Amino acid sequence: MNDLIKNLLSVKSEYDGFVEYPEMIQGYTEKEIKKIEQKYNLPIRGQFKEFLMTMGKHSGGLLDGDDIYVYRKGGEEYFTDEYRQSMNEIYDDEVDFGDFAQNIIKLFGKIDFEEKKFFIFANVNEHIHKYFMFANDDDDMVYEWDGNTDEIKKMGTLFEFLVQIRQWRYTARKIDKFDKYFKELVTGKLL
């Protein structure tokens, strides 16, 4: 068992109803990572690559599609060039994107979402809080975009963020591998 899995298993919200099956955890192969890079025109390296190679195909219940877009049906759209292009278009529209644009500029300067390979990795609270990364940066940093205030803040590295997700996660009922939604919520959707 690698360190990422050990760290995630060591932390769990008391409100997390997911039953964990570490033996089911499965990652993508190096060949599959290359296919994902080509499919989304997205460089995969650092902690994001390690995460995908460790548990990108199946999380074993440690993480799920309610929060993490890798496991969410339809979540793959946030990894595409089209999404990055749309972010550039609305970013340039100060009327619709004023506070967000100003906060991005404050933190990073004027950026090109396509050039930096922006992607949204996760969400919490019905997509109000989005968590994004820049694949072309080599720092593994995750940032929070608060949809209520358009504030942006650094959350830490991807692995630190995954631990936070485990601490926050809330599930109203027990979900085990016999639950009809278990497989759907913990299986990777990038390929």
N, C-alpha and C positions, 0 to 999 in steps of 0.2 A: 504494500500500500504506500503510495507516495505522500509527500508532505502536504500537498494541497488537500487531498482527501482526509488525511489525519486532522488537519486544522479545521476543516469544515465539520467533521464528525464531532469535534470537541466542543462545538458551540451549537445550541439549539434553543429557539424561543419556546417558552412554556406553552405558547398558544399554537404551536406548529403541529397540525394533525397528521402530517405525512409520516408514514412508516418508512424507515430507511432500509435499503437493500444494497449495501456496498458491493456485494458480489455481482450485482447487475450493472455496475458502472462500466461504461465503455466509451472509449475515445475514438476519434478519427485517426486513420493512418496518415503517414506522410504523403502518400499518393492522393488520398482524399482531401487533405489540406490544400494541395496544389489545385485540385478541381474547384474547391471553394474560392481560392484566390482568383482563379480565372472567371468563375461564374459571377463574382461580385466586384471584380477589378479592385481587389482589396488586399494589400500586403498583410500577411498573418505572421506575426513574430512575437517574441517576448512572452509575457504572461498570458496574453490572449491565445497564442499558439499552444502553450503548455496546457491551458484550460481545455481547449478543443481536443487536444490529443489525450487528455486524461478523462474527460467526461462529456465531450461535445455530442456524442451519439446517444448517450443515456446517462442520466444523472443518478440513477438508483434512488431517487426520492430526496436527495440532498438539496436540490434546487428544482424549480419548476417553471412552466410557461406562464404562470400568473405574473411572475416578475421578470424572468429572463427571456429575452426575445429569441435566443438560440433554440429554445424549446417551445416557442409559441407559434401556433398555426397563423400564418399571415405576418409574423414578426420579421421574416426575412426581407420584407420590403425596406426596412430601415438600414439594410446593408448595401443597397444598390446605388449605382451612379445616378439613376433617375431621382432618387430621394435627395442625394447630395446636390443635384442640379436645382431641384425645387427649393432647397434650403438657401442656395445662392440667390435665387430669384426673390424670395420673400425677405431675405436678409437685406437686399438692396432697397426694399420698399419700406422706408422709414415710418410710414403711416401705420401699416399692419404689424411691423416688427420692431418698432422704435425702442422699447425698453430692452428687449432681448439683444438687438443689434448693439445698443450702447454698452450693455454689460459684456458682450463678447469683445468689443473693441477695448474696453477697460482692462479686461483680463489678458487678451491675446494680441491686441492690435487688429487692424483690418485683415480679415482672412478670406481665403477661398475654400469653401467646404469640400469641393472636389479635390483640390490640390492636397489638402491635409487628410483626405480620406476619412471624413467625419462619419460616424455611425452611432446609432442609439442602441445600446447594449441591453438596457433594462428599463422597467418602469415600476412605480409603486403608486398606490392610491388612485387607481383608475386612470392611469396615464398622466396624472397631474404632475408627478415628479418623474422626469426622464433622466436617465443616466447615460452619458455619451463618452466616446473616446475619439481620438484622432489616430488612425492606424499608421500614418506617416511619422508620428512622433515616436521616439524611442523610450518614452518614460513610463509606459503602462498606466498612466493616470486616467481615472474616471472622474467626470464632472457631473454635478447635479444641475439640472435646469428646472427650476420651480415654475410650473405653468401658471400659478396664481400671481406671482410677483415678477416673473421673468428674471429673477436673480439667478446667478450662476456661481457655484462654489466647487472647489476641489474636494473630492471625497477621499482621495488616497489612491493607492495602486489598485489594480483589478483584484488581486487576491485579498487585500484589505477590505475592499468593497464587498466581495462575496461573503466574507465573515459577517459584515454588517447586515447583509440580506438575511443570513441565517438567524441573526439576533432579532430582526424585525418581523420575520415571516409570521403570518396569521392564517390559519385555516380553520374554518368553522366546524369541520367534522373530520373524523379519522379517514384517511385515504391510504389504503394499502394496495398491494399489487393485484388484488382481486377486484378492486373498484374499477368500474368501466372507464373512468377518466384517468387512471394512473398512467397507463402507457402513453396516452395522448399528451399528458402534461410533462412527462420527463424524457421524451424521445426527441433528439435533435432534429431540426427541420432545415438545416442549411444545405443539405444535398437531397 
